[in-house]
Amino acid sequence: MPQKLLLIEDEERMAQSLVKGLTKSGYEVVWLANGWELDKQNLEEYSLAIVDWMLPGASGLDIIRKWRRNKVELPVLMLTAKGQTADKVLGLEFGADDYLTKFFEWDELVARVGALIRRSSKNKAVLQLGPIRLEKNKNQFYENNKLVELTKTEYKILEYFFNFPDKISTREQLFEAIYYKDYEANSNVLERHIKSIRKKFKYDPILTIYGRGYRLKTTDPV
C-alpha cells in the first residue's frame, strides 16, 4: 500500500509538480491549497506532511505549531523561499522535522521524504501495511487482526523490512541485520526463513527483487 503524503502548498504549479513527481516515486499524495480544510483530514492516515511556509490564512508555521501543541506527531518537511539561517531555526523550533529551501533538487526532496518516513517508522510502536500490523511493544505481527506466530528469527527479518520499507536489502545486509555472525555465502538459511514467513501470511509481505535482494511489498494485496 503506497505511503500517503499530505501536501499543503498554495502555488498551483509547484503543487502539481510535487504531486506528479511524488506519485511517480511511489507515494499517494493529497493536496490542499491552504490549511482551512485540515479539519476534514484524518492525520493518522499520513506518513508525512510537506508544508509551505507562506499560505493564505494560517501560515505553515501556525499549522505546525498547532499540531505540536495538540500532540500530533506527523513528520513535517517545510518548504519555503526563506533561506536565512534564522528562518530555518524558526521553522525547526516551531516543530518542523526538516526544512528545504525552494528551489531544490528533486533527488534531495525524495531522499529527505524517505529519510523522515524511515526515522518516524522506527520510532512508532505500531506499524501497518495493508492487512499486516506490527506491534513492537508485544514483538508480534497480526494479519487482519489475527496473531501470526513467527519464530524469533522470522520476527527479526520481517521487523527489519517494516523499519526500512523502501530499502532493497541484499542477503548480506539481512544476515548482518538479524545478527548472523558466521554463515556460509552459499547457505540458503535466509531463503528458508523467508519462505516460512510467506507461508504464514495470506498476503505475502516480502518482494523479491531478482539479482538485487528483497524489500517490503508496498502495494495492495490482490
N, C-alpha and C positions, 0 to 999 in steps of 0.2 A: 504494500500500500504506500503510494507516494507520500512523503512528508509534506505537511501543509504549512505554508508560509502566509503571514498577514503582511501586506504591503500598504502603508499609508503614505501616499505621495500625491500632491495636488497638480503637479505638472504632467499633463496627459501624455506627451511624447515620451518623457522619461519613464512614466509608469508602464506604458505599452511596451517599451524596450525591455524593461525589467521583467515584466510578466512573460514575454516571449522567450527571453534568454533563460530565465529560471525554469520555465516549463520544459525547455529543451534539455536542461540539466537534470530533469527527473523530479522536479518539485511540483506540487499543486499550489497555485498562488491565488489568493483572494485579494482584490484591490479595492481600497477605499480612498476617495479623493480628499477626505477630511476625517476628523475624529467624531463627527456628530452621530454616526451610525454604529459606533463601537458597542453601545449597549445591546445591540442586536446580535453581537458576536459571542460565541462560546469560546473564550480564550484557551480553554483546556484542549481544544481540538488542534491547536497550532504548536509547531515545533520551534518557531522563531518569528519575530516581528521585525520588519525593516521600516523604520520610521523617519520621515523627513523632518528636519528641524522647523522650517518655515511652512506653516499650514494656516489656512483660513480658520478663524475662530481660535480654538485652543491650539497652542504650538506643540511640536513634538516633545519639547521639554515638559510641558504641562501634562501631556498624556502619560509619559514615562513616570513622572513624579506621582501622579495619581495611582498608577499601577503599583508602584513600590509601597506607597502608603497603605494600599489595600491588600498587600502581601501577594500580589501577582508576580510569579517568578519567571514568567515567559522571557526567554533571552531576547535582547533587543540590539539590533545593529542600527545605529543612527547614521543617516545620510544628510549631508549639508554642504553648502558652498562656503561655510565659515571654516577657515583653515588655520586660524591662530591657535597657538598652544592653549591660551586661556579659554577659548571656546571648547576645545576638546576636553579640557579638565572639567569645565562646567557640565558638559553632556554626561561625562562619566560620573560625576558627583550626583547628578540627578537620577542615576540608575541605569544608564545605558551600559551594555556589556562590551561594546566595541564601537568604533567611530570611523567612518570612511568619508573622505572629502571628495566632492564632485570636482572634476570628472576623474573617475577611477578607471583602472584597467579591469576588464571583465574577469580575467582569471583570478585576480586578487579578491574581487567580490565573492565569487563562487567559493574560493578557498576559505574566506572568513566565515561565510554562512555555514559551510560544512564543519569548520572547527568549533564554532559556537554551539551547533547542534550536538556534536560529539561530546563536548565538555558538559553540556547540560544533561545529556542522556546518562553519562557515567555517574552523575550525582543524584539521579532520580531513583527512588525506591521501587517504583513500578514502571515498567516499560511495556508498551503494547505494540504488536504488529499483527494487523488483521485479527484473526481469532486467537492468536497466541499472546499470552501475558506472562511477563517475568516479574515475580515479586522477590526482590533481592533480600529483604529482611527475613524471608522464610526460606531462601535458597530453593525456590520451587518455580516450575513452569506449569501453566494451565493452558488448555485449548478449549475454547467455548465454555470457560469456567469450570472445566473438569481437570483435576490434577493429573499430570503426566509424570509417571515415575521414571526418573533418569538415574544412571549411576553418577558417582562423583565426577568422573572424567567427562561424561556426556554433558553434565551440567556446566562444567567449566568451558567446554567447547562452545556450547550454544550461548552462554552468557557473554563470551568474548565477541561473538558475532553481533549480539544485541548492543554491546557497548560501542562497536565500530560498524554501524550499519552500512556505510558507504565504502568501506575498505575491502579491497580484494587481497586476501591473505594467502601466502604460499604455504606449502606443507611445513617448511622450516619455521616460518613465523608462528604457525599454530602449535607446533611442538614446543617452541620456547614459551608460548603464552600459557600452555597448560602444564608447564613445569616438567617436561620430559628432559632430563639431563643427558642421558645416554640413549641413543637409538640408532638403528641401522638405517642408512639412507634409503634402502630398498624395502624397508619394513612397510607392511600395509596395515599396521595397527590403527593409524588415523582413519583410513578409509573404512575400517570395520566399525569404529565408533560412529562415524558419520552415517553409515548405512543403518546402524542400530537406531540412531536418532530419527532418521527418516521413517523407519517402520513404526515408531511410536506416535507419530503425528499423522492425522488425516491430511493436513496441509503441510507439505514438505517445506521447512523453513530455510533450507540451505541451497544455494545455487552454485553449481559447478561452472567455473569459467575455464574451459579447456585450454591447457597449456599455460595457465597462469595461477590458478588456485581456486579459492572459494570465497563467497561473501553471502551476507544475509539476503534472502529473496525479499525484495521490497515491493513486489507487485501483488495485486489482489489475487486470491485463490480462484481458480476457475470452477 
